[in-house]
Each structure stands twice: as structure tokens, then as C-alpha cells.
């Protein structure tokens, strides 16, 4: 096989590129999630409960539900 045929153009995955810098909300959420994971939280319901207990709300300042968390993660490309 010729060298040219083996070399492929790099492919950017959606999670590798961002269209903007993280917002304050995205930073707060990421930090809260990292803290929960560091404390051993592994289940979605535990994570949602932890976010609510720590006062980390969604962008409309509402408490999280499993469905609202999933929707935000899908929107953020997670």
C-alpha cells in the first residue's frame, strides 16, 4: 500500500473541540462533578443528589432531576 493511502486526515471528535470557552455555569458544574467523583460518587442518582445538596443548580437556578441533568449533559456534548 502506498504511503499516501495510509495517511489519513485527523478527525476531530465533538468532545475534543469547543466552540467557546466554558461558561461560569459549566465551570461550576464541572468542579462540583469532579468533587463528587473524587468522593466516590459513581451513580447518577447519587450525583444529582450531591449537586442539589451542595447548592449547585441548573442554569435557571432550579434543583436538578435525573432528567434535567441528562438533558444538560446531552446539550453540552458529554
Number of C-alpha atoms within 10 A of each C-alpha: 5 6 6 7 7 8 8 7 6 6 7 8 7 10 9 7 8 10 6 6 8 11 9 10 13 14 12 14 17 13 12 18 18 13 14 18 13 10 9 11 16 11 9 13 13 14 20 22 15 18 21 16 11 10 14 19 17 18 12 6 9 12 17 19 16 13 10 14 17 14 12 13 11 10 9 11 10 9
